[in-house]
Amino acid sequence: MQKLKNKRVVVLGASGRIGFSLCERLAPHNEVIGVARFTDEERARALNQMGVETIPLDLAAEDLDALPDDVDWLFIEVAYQHGAEQHPELAEALNVHLPARALMYFRNVQGVVFASTGNVYGLPGRVITEEDREAPIGVYGLTRYAGEQVVKFFCREFNIPTVILRYFYGNNEHYGIIKKIATTLQAGELPPIWMGAQINCIAHEELVERTLRAAPHAAVPAFVMNLTSSNPYPLSTIIQYIARELDITPPPLNHIEERERMTLAALTPIQDRLFGPTEISLEQIVKRVCKPLRKSKSIKA
Ligand SMILES: NC(=O)c1ccc[n+]([C@@H]2O[C@H](COP(=O)([O-])OP(=O)(O)OC[C@H]3O[C@@H](n4cnc5c(N)ncnc54)[C@H](OP(=O)(O)O)[C@@H]3O)[C@@H](O)[C@H]2O)c1
Protein backbone atom coordinates (compact mmCIF):
# COMPACT_ATOMS: atom_id res chain seq x y z
CA MET A 1 0.00 0.00 0.00
CA GLN A 2 1.06 3.58 -0.67
CA LYS A 3 2.70 5.62 2.10
CA LEU A 4 1.38 9.11 2.72
CA LYS A 5 2.53 11.54 0.03
CA ASN A 6 1.45 15.04 -0.98
CA LYS A 7 -0.96 15.22 1.95
CA ARG A 8 -1.66 17.86 4.55
CA VAL A 9 -1.01 16.15 7.85
CA VAL A 10 -1.57 17.29 11.44
CA VAL A 11 0.50 15.59 14.15
CA LEU A 12 -0.76 16.18 17.72
CA GLY A 13 2.19 15.57 20.06
CA ALA A 14 4.77 16.63 17.47
CA SER A 15 7.49 17.35 20.03
CA GLY A 16 7.24 13.87 21.59
CA ARG A 17 9.41 10.86 20.87
CA ILE A 18 7.10 9.28 18.32
CA GLY A 19 5.40 12.46 17.08
CA PHE A 20 8.74 14.14 16.34
CA SER A 21 10.05 11.14 14.40
CA LEU A 22 6.79 10.91 12.46
CA CYS A 23 7.11 14.59 11.48
CA GLU A 24 10.70 13.94 10.42
CA ARG A 25 9.58 11.06 8.17
CA LEU A 26 6.50 12.80 6.78
CA ALA A 27 7.95 16.27 6.14
CA PRO A 28 9.91 15.53 2.93
CA HIS A 29 6.76 14.35 1.09
CA ASN A 30 3.90 16.12 2.83
CA GLU A 31 2.78 19.44 4.28
CA VAL A 32 3.08 18.78 8.02
CA ILE A 33 1.62 20.80 10.88
CA GLY A 34 3.01 19.85 14.29
CA VAL A 35 1.08 20.66 17.46
CA ALA A 36 2.24 20.48 21.11
CA ARG A 37 2.90 22.94 23.92
CA PHE A 38 6.57 22.90 22.83
CA THR A 39 7.78 23.14 26.39
CA ASP A 40 11.19 22.50 24.83
CA GLU A 41 11.47 25.27 22.22
CA GLU A 42 14.43 23.52 20.62
CA ARG A 43 12.04 20.81 19.38
CA ALA A 44 9.94 23.45 17.58
CA ARG A 45 13.05 24.97 15.99
CA ALA A 46 14.23 21.54 14.80
CA LEU A 47 10.81 20.82 13.31
CA ASN A 48 10.71 24.22 11.58
CA GLN A 49 14.08 23.48 10.02
CA MET A 50 12.60 20.31 8.52
CA GLY A 51 9.81 22.41 7.01
CA VAL A 52 7.17 21.50 9.62
CA GLU A 53 4.83 24.32 10.61
CA THR A 54 4.57 24.31 14.41
CA ILE A 55 1.54 25.53 16.36
CA PRO A 56 1.95 25.75 20.15
CA LEU A 57 -1.24 24.72 21.93
CA ASP A 58 -2.20 23.23 25.27
CA LEU A 59 -4.36 20.38 24.02
CA ALA A 60 -5.74 19.68 27.49
CA ALA A 61 -7.13 23.16 27.92
CA GLU A 62 -7.26 25.21 24.72
CA ASP A 63 -9.69 25.22 21.80
CA LEU A 64 -8.61 23.57 18.57
CA ASP A 65 -9.85 26.60 16.58
CA ALA A 66 -6.27 27.81 16.06
CA LEU A 67 -5.64 24.74 13.87
CA PRO A 68 -6.54 24.45 10.18
CA ASP A 69 -9.39 21.98 9.66
CA ASP A 70 -8.84 21.39 5.92
CA VAL A 71 -6.31 18.61 6.42
CA ASP A 72 -6.03 15.11 4.95
CA TRP A 73 -4.59 13.08 7.82
CA LEU A 74 -4.50 13.30 11.60
CA PHE A 75 -2.01 11.58 13.90
CA ILE A 76 -2.82 11.68 17.64
CA GLU A 77 0.41 10.99 19.54
CA VAL A 78 -0.47 12.65 22.84
CA ALA A 79 -1.29 11.12 26.20
CA TYR A 80 -1.05 11.93 29.89
CA GLN A 81 0.65 9.05 31.69
CA HIS A 82 3.01 9.92 34.50
CA GLY A 83 0.95 11.60 37.19
CA ALA A 84 -2.38 10.22 35.91
CA GLU A 85 -3.25 8.72 39.30
CA GLN A 86 -2.56 12.04 41.07
CA HIS A 87 -4.23 14.20 38.40
CA PRO A 88 -7.13 12.17 36.96
CA GLU A 89 -8.70 15.35 35.56
CA LEU A 90 -5.66 15.87 33.31
CA ALA A 91 -5.70 12.21 32.24
CA GLU A 92 -9.38 12.55 31.32
CA ALA A 93 -8.74 15.79 29.42
CA LEU A 94 -5.87 14.43 27.29
CA ASN A 95 -6.67 10.73 27.04
CA VAL A 96 -10.44 10.89 26.59
CA HIS A 97 -11.72 14.38 25.82
CA LEU A 98 -8.93 15.35 23.40
CA PRO A 99 -9.50 12.42 21.00
CA ALA A 100 -13.24 13.25 21.05
CA ARG A 101 -12.62 16.93 20.35
CA ALA A 102 -10.02 16.16 17.67
CA LEU A 103 -12.19 13.69 15.78
CA MET A 104 -15.10 16.14 15.83
CA TYR A 105 -12.90 19.02 14.70
CA PHE A 106 -11.08 17.03 12.00
CA ARG A 107 -14.11 15.00 10.94
CA ASN A 108 -13.40 15.57 7.22
CA VAL A 109 -9.95 13.96 7.18
CA GLN A 110 -9.17 10.96 4.97
CA GLY A 111 -7.75 9.04 7.90
CA VAL A 112 -6.74 9.06 11.55
CA VAL A 113 -3.90 7.26 13.31
CA PHE A 114 -4.56 7.06 17.04
CA ALA A 115 -1.71 6.07 19.35
CA SER A 116 -3.00 3.87 22.14
CA THR A 117 -1.14 1.56 24.49
CA GLY A 118 -0.81 -2.05 25.60
CA ASN A 119 -1.98 -0.80 29.01
CA VAL A 120 -5.57 -1.23 27.80
CA TYR A 121 -5.06 -4.97 28.47
CA GLY A 122 -4.24 -4.31 32.14
CA LEU A 123 -1.97 -6.95 33.69
CA PRO A 124 -3.12 -10.25 32.18
CA GLY A 125 -0.19 -12.21 33.68
CA ARG A 126 0.41 -13.93 30.33
CA VAL A 127 1.02 -13.27 26.65
CA ILE A 128 -2.01 -11.80 24.88
CA THR A 129 -3.14 -10.87 21.35
CA GLU A 130 -5.80 -8.51 20.00
CA GLU A 131 -8.32 -11.36 20.53
CA ASP A 132 -8.00 -10.95 24.30
CA ARG A 133 -10.46 -8.84 26.24
CA GLU A 134 -9.21 -5.47 27.49
CA ALA A 135 -9.06 -5.17 31.29
CA PRO A 136 -7.49 -1.78 32.06
CA ILE A 137 -6.31 -0.93 35.56
CA GLY A 138 -5.93 2.46 37.23
CA VAL A 139 -6.63 5.93 35.92
CA TYR A 140 -4.11 5.69 33.06
CA GLY A 141 -5.32 2.34 31.73
CA LEU A 142 -8.98 3.27 32.13
CA THR A 143 -8.68 6.64 30.43
CA ARG A 144 -6.68 5.14 27.52
CA TYR A 145 -9.35 2.45 27.10
CA ALA A 146 -12.06 5.13 27.22
CA GLY A 147 -10.08 7.11 24.61
CA GLU A 148 -10.16 4.11 22.29
CA GLN A 149 -13.94 3.80 22.71
CA VAL A 150 -14.39 7.49 21.90
CA VAL A 151 -12.25 7.11 18.78
CA LYS A 152 -14.20 4.02 17.68
CA PHE A 153 -17.48 5.88 18.21
CA PHE A 154 -16.53 8.96 16.14
CA CYS A 155 -14.94 6.78 13.48
CA ARG A 156 -18.35 5.15 12.90
CA GLU A 157 -20.42 8.28 13.52
CA PHE A 158 -18.52 10.45 10.99
CA ASN A 159 -17.26 7.61 8.77
CA ILE A 160 -13.59 8.48 9.38
CA PRO A 161 -11.16 5.68 8.41
CA THR A 162 -9.14 5.08 11.56
CA VAL A 163 -6.34 2.91 12.82
CA ILE A 164 -5.77 2.40 16.55
CA LEU A 165 -2.23 1.29 17.37
CA ARG A 166 -1.58 -0.28 20.75
CA TYR A 167 2.11 0.46 21.25
CA PHE A 168 4.17 -1.54 23.72
CA TYR A 169 7.73 -0.62 24.71
CA GLY A 170 9.51 1.49 22.10
CA ASN A 171 13.25 1.74 22.72
CA ASN A 172 16.28 3.72 21.72
CA GLU A 173 19.32 5.08 23.53
CA HIS A 174 17.22 7.90 25.02
CA TYR A 175 14.21 6.03 26.38
CA GLY A 176 12.49 2.72 26.94
CA ILE A 177 12.38 -0.37 29.11
CA ILE A 178 15.82 -1.62 28.01
CA LYS A 179 17.46 1.60 29.17
CA LYS A 180 15.52 1.37 32.46
CA ILE A 181 16.60 -2.23 33.05
CA ALA A 182 20.21 -1.46 32.10
CA THR A 183 20.50 1.46 34.51
CA THR A 184 18.83 -0.61 37.27
CA LEU A 185 21.35 -3.41 36.75
CA GLN A 186 24.21 -0.89 36.71
CA ALA A 187 23.03 0.25 40.14
CA GLY A 188 23.33 -3.37 41.34
CA GLU A 189 19.57 -3.91 41.55
CA LEU A 190 17.07 -6.20 39.84
CA PRO A 191 14.31 -4.78 37.63
CA PRO A 192 11.21 -4.01 39.71
CA ILE A 193 8.46 -6.63 39.94
CA TRP A 194 5.99 -4.47 37.97
CA MET A 195 8.01 -5.04 34.80
CA GLY A 196 6.74 -8.64 34.74
CA ALA A 197 8.50 -11.82 33.63
CA GLN A 198 8.25 -11.32 29.85
CA ILE A 199 8.64 -8.05 27.98
CA ASN A 200 8.22 -6.90 24.37
CA CYS A 201 10.86 -4.56 22.96
CA ILE A 202 10.69 -2.78 19.64
CA ALA A 203 13.28 -0.40 18.23
CA HIS A 204 11.96 3.16 18.09
CA GLU A 205 12.62 3.53 14.34
CA GLU A 206 10.79 0.30 13.57
CA LEU A 207 7.82 1.44 15.66
CA VAL A 208 7.73 4.72 13.72
CA GLU A 209 8.15 2.99 10.34
CA ARG A 210 5.33 0.56 11.13
CA THR A 211 3.08 3.39 12.32
CA LEU A 212 3.44 4.98 8.89
CA ARG A 213 2.86 1.66 7.13
CA ALA A 214 -0.25 1.07 9.24
CA ALA A 215 -1.87 4.39 8.22
CA PRO A 216 -3.24 3.16 4.87
CA HIS A 217 -5.01 0.33 6.71
CA ALA A 218 -7.30 2.86 8.41
CA ALA A 219 -10.88 1.63 8.16
CA VAL A 220 -14.46 1.96 9.40
CA PRO A 221 -14.99 0.44 11.94
CA ALA A 222 -11.57 1.28 13.34
CA PHE A 223 -8.73 -1.13 12.65
CA VAL A 224 -7.02 -2.11 15.92
CA MET A 225 -3.52 -3.55 16.07
CA ASN A 226 -0.80 -4.26 18.65
CA LEU A 227 2.46 -2.61 17.59
CA THR A 228 5.58 -4.01 19.24
CA SER A 229 8.13 -6.77 18.77
CA SER A 230 6.52 -9.86 17.23
CA ASN A 231 7.16 -11.80 20.41
CA PRO A 232 8.06 -10.97 24.00
CA TYR A 233 11.39 -11.91 25.57
CA PRO A 234 11.92 -13.53 28.97
CA LEU A 235 13.26 -10.98 31.44
CA SER A 236 16.10 -13.42 32.19
CA THR A 237 17.26 -13.23 28.53
CA ILE A 238 17.07 -9.43 28.52
CA ILE A 239 19.15 -9.30 31.71
CA GLN A 240 21.68 -11.73 30.27
CA TYR A 241 22.15 -9.66 27.08
CA ILE A 242 22.43 -6.39 28.99
CA ALA A 243 24.88 -7.84 31.54
CA ARG A 244 27.06 -9.06 28.70
CA GLU A 245 27.06 -5.64 27.01
CA LEU A 246 27.78 -3.78 30.25
CA ASP A 247 30.26 -6.36 31.47
CA ILE A 248 28.56 -6.78 34.83
CA THR A 249 27.32 -9.72 36.92
CA PRO A 250 23.65 -9.13 37.71
CA PRO A 251 21.98 -10.36 40.92
CA PRO A 252 20.25 -13.73 40.37
CA LEU A 253 16.67 -13.56 39.04
CA ASN A 254 14.66 -15.99 41.13
CA HIS A 255 11.23 -17.14 40.04
CA ILE A 256 8.72 -14.91 41.80
CA GLU A 257 5.02 -15.64 41.40
CA GLU A 258 4.14 -11.95 41.69
CA ARG A 259 6.47 -11.06 38.81
CA GLU A 260 4.70 -13.65 36.64
CA ARG A 261 1.34 -12.14 37.57
CA MET A 262 2.51 -8.64 36.55
CA THR A 263 3.32 -9.76 32.99
CA LEU A 264 1.91 -7.66 30.17
CA ALA A 265 3.32 -9.16 27.00
CA ALA A 266 1.95 -9.52 23.50
CA LEU A 267 2.02 -11.42 20.28
CA THR A 268 1.28 -9.38 17.16
CA PRO A 269 -0.43 -11.68 14.63
CA ILE A 270 -2.10 -8.81 12.74
CA GLN A 271 1.11 -6.81 12.44
CA ASP A 272 3.06 -9.92 11.36
CA ARG A 273 0.50 -10.74 8.67
CA LEU A 274 0.67 -7.19 7.25
CA PHE A 275 4.38 -6.40 7.56
CA GLY A 276 6.15 -9.60 8.58
CA PRO A 277 7.87 -10.10 11.93
CA THR A 278 9.81 -7.18 13.42
CA GLU A 279 13.34 -7.06 12.05
CA ILE A 280 15.50 -5.30 14.62
CA SER A 281 16.44 -7.95 17.18
CA LEU A 282 16.58 -7.67 20.96
CA GLU A 283 20.32 -8.10 20.75
CA GLN A 284 20.66 -5.12 18.39
CA ILE A 285 18.47 -2.96 20.62
CA VAL A 286 20.45 -3.91 23.73
CA LYS A 287 23.80 -3.18 22.04
CA ARG A 288 22.63 0.23 20.92
CA VAL A 289 21.10 1.22 24.27
CA CYS A 290 24.07 -0.03 26.30
CA LYS A 291 26.80 1.62 24.20
CA PRO A 292 26.44 5.13 25.71
CA LEU A 293 25.91 3.62 29.18
CA ARG A 294 29.18 1.72 28.90
CA LYS A 295 30.94 4.92 27.87
CA SER A 296 29.50 6.94 30.77
CA LYS A 297 30.60 4.19 33.18
CA SER A 298 34.17 4.30 31.90
CA ILE A 299 34.21 8.14 32.01
CA LYS A 300 33.16 7.99 35.71
CA ALA A 301 35.81 5.35 36.42
N1 LIG B 1 6.94 5.43 23.11
C1 LIG B 1 6.40 4.27 23.50
O1 LIG B 1 7.07 3.24 23.61
C2 LIG B 1 4.93 4.18 23.78
C3 LIG B 1 4.43 3.02 24.39
C4 LIG B 1 3.06 2.93 24.65
C5 LIG B 1 2.21 3.95 24.26
N2 LIG B 1 2.72 5.08 23.67
C6 LIG B 1 1.78 6.15 23.28
O2 LIG B 1 2.19 6.78 22.08
C7 LIG B 1 1.92 8.18 22.11
C8 LIG B 1 3.22 8.96 21.89
O3 LIG B 1 4.19 8.47 22.82
P1 LIG B 1 5.59 9.19 23.03
O4 LIG B 1 6.48 8.19 23.65
O5 LIG B 1 5.99 9.90 21.78
O6 LIG B 1 5.13 10.25 24.14
P2 LIG B 1 5.93 11.58 24.62
O7 LIG B 1 7.34 11.54 24.17
O8 LIG B 1 5.63 11.73 26.06
O9 LIG B 1 5.19 12.74 23.80
C9 LIG B 1 3.98 13.26 24.20
C10 LIG B 1 3.65 14.47 23.34
O10 LIG B 1 2.44 15.05 23.82
C11 LIG B 1 2.65 16.46 24.00
N3 LIG B 1 1.78 16.91 25.07
C12 LIG B 1 1.71 16.46 26.34
N4 LIG B 1 0.79 17.18 27.03
C13 LIG B 1 0.30 18.10 26.16
C14 LIG B 1 -0.66 19.14 26.26
N5 LIG B 1 -1.31 19.39 27.40
N6 LIG B 1 -0.91 19.91 25.17
C15 LIG B 1 -0.25 19.68 24.01
N7 LIG B 1 0.65 18.72 23.84
C16 LIG B 1 0.93 17.94 24.91
C17 LIG B 1 4.13 16.58 24.36
O11 LIG B 1 4.66 17.86 24.04
P3 LIG B 1 4.79 19.11 25.02
O12 LIG B 1 5.26 18.61 26.36
O13 LIG B 1 5.79 20.00 24.33
O14 LIG B 1 3.44 19.71 25.06
C18 LIG B 1 4.70 15.56 23.37
O15 LIG B 1 4.77 16.15 22.09
C19 LIG B 1 1.26 8.43 23.47
O16 LIG B 1 -0.11 8.30 23.29
C20 LIG B 1 1.77 7.27 24.32
O17 LIG B 1 0.92 6.92 25.37
C21 LIG B 1 4.06 5.20 23.43
The ligand as an ORCA input file, in Angstrom:
! r2SCAN-3c Opt
* xyz 0 1
  N       6.945      5.425     23.109
  C       6.400      4.268     23.496
  O       7.075      3.236     23.614
  C       4.926      4.183     23.775
  C       4.425      3.020     24.393
  C       3.065      2.935     24.648
  C       2.205      3.953     24.260
  N       2.722      5.081     23.672
  C       1.779      6.150     23.284
  O       2.194      6.776     22.077
  C       1.925      8.180     22.112
  C       3.217      8.957     21.894
  O       4.187      8.474     22.816
  P       5.586      9.193     23.032
  O       6.483      8.187     23.654
  O       5.986      9.898     21.780
  O       5.133     10.254     24.137
  P       5.931     11.581     24.617
  O       7.338     11.545     24.167
  O       5.626     11.726     26.061
  O       5.189     12.739     23.799
  C       3.976     13.264     24.202
  C       3.648     14.467     23.344
  O       2.437     15.047     23.817
  C       2.648     16.457     24.003
  N       1.777     16.913     25.069
  C       1.705     16.461     26.338
  N       0.792     17.185     27.035
  C       0.304     18.101     26.156
  C      -0.657     19.144     26.261
  N      -1.315     19.394     27.405
  N      -0.910     19.906     25.167
  C      -0.250     19.685     24.007
  N       0.655     18.718     23.840
  C       0.930     17.942     24.911
  C       4.132     16.577     24.363
  O       4.663     17.855     24.043
  P       4.791     19.112     25.021
  O       5.257     18.610     26.363
  O       5.787     19.998     24.334
  O       3.442     19.708     25.057
  C       4.701     15.563     23.371
  O       4.767     16.149     22.092
  C       1.262      8.426     23.468
  O      -0.113      8.299     23.295
  C       1.768      7.268     24.316
  O       0.922      6.925     25.367
  C       4.061      5.205     23.431
*
